[in-house]
């Protein structure tokens, strides 16, 4: 609801960042990250196509893209990763969701001009470095007065976006039938990926600046050359989320990608823990504080009810609501498998934390629907496929997908999320954090014995001990002679953790 109302308040003539303060500008970065969600929630193709025409009109002769469209700021030589990439990524999203090849044909000159400009900035080594960047804007660790001071290295962010935009231009050119242009930009994307991996990725998959956003970018945008690197990067991302106490650690750049990156790397349960967190910072923290739209800052209102001291604070910005696209595609399980939903991909991901989920979207062919419900040890899946389309349906718990045509289809299977997985003998501290019920008991005991102040502090203290046996958890939380309360915590947790 908060995401929907944030969009409704900002989609008035142009996609603004906020509707209520002395700004209300068409910030390119905000809509770039939110476009997938926007194109699902409402028929925004005409609205965003019109705005893209404005973007192309405002684009400078050198291909640079203003930070806001219409450009009322007039910054000389504007070029910022994620913001300028609205020129390439918004058209590509609209094509995927509508199948409108004409839109790609109209925007392709603008798309190419932006990528050519950035490729020129990157130079022969194919790394976009230096210069002003917004970076991972509003990383929750950034000081109130310095919103671009993020954990993610801005050169890593910028080079990743060059790779992604070059790829999008190549795919767009292929879609409109220009094979030569498609090959040129596909080759550029490959060169940038190679440069990214050489400069920013270790042989085992660590990415420079070692924070959630850079791993989300590397995993989702195919910036890791080997499967081994991808495997280790996914594990590292999951550990960073665990050691944050399952609190968000990303800004504008990483937030739209992190749940997808966790899911695709085999850490769906960690993605759900991140999604359902209510402590600050998290998506649901604002809801617990009475929010009815998505906030600009994760902590626009502080837990004590005071307002963030930064000069820039808004209670209606849709950018962080980009996670709703993951809710539609993964939680409910309704995604396009071909441009314009000509083919559907139905792949719901049920969890013990939810009893049901559903999504409905009016595709160019008619309404498509997916819903699932868990009860009495059974999972019931309901799928509606529009006339003229087909769907590949991954029924939870079944080895092979079903291929179905238009119509209404239902399945009833054993609920794969109903299985109780108790902590096993020999469990590690990582296993304890992953076992939500046990972890919450640990946190409650640690807080009540004054060992830690909250869940985030407890998780951070355990970061270096995730591979250690669970029997060492108390000593890791309360190191002898360094932290008081260890003996009381031992007594409180006696018998809870497996040997």
Buried (B, 14 or more C-beta within 10 A) or exposed (E): EBBBBBBBBBBEEBBBBBBBEEBBBBBBBBBBBBBBBBBBBBEBBEBBBEBBBBBBEBBBEEBBBBBBBBBEEEEEEBBBBBBBBBBBBBBBBBBBBBBBBEBBBBBBEBBBBBBBBBBEBBEEEBBBBEEEBBBBBBBBBBEEEEBBBBBBBBBBBBBBBBBBBBBBBBBBBBBBEBEEBBEBBBEBBBBBBBBBBEBBBEEEBBBBBBBBBBBBBBBBBEBBBEEEBBBBBBBBBBBBBBBBBBBBBBBBBBBBBBBBBBBBBEBBBBBBBBBBBEBBBBBBBBBEBEBEBBBBBBBBBEEEEEEBEBEBBBBBBBBBBBBBBBBBBBBBBBBBBEBBBBBBBBBBBBBBEBEEBBBBBEBBBBEBBBBBBBEEEEBBBBBBBBEEBBBBBBBBEEEEBBEBEBEEBEBEEEBBBBEEEEBEEEBBBBBBBBBBEBBEBBBEBBBEBEBBEBBBBBBEBBBEBBEBBBEBBBBBBBEEEEBEBBEBBBEBBEEBBBE
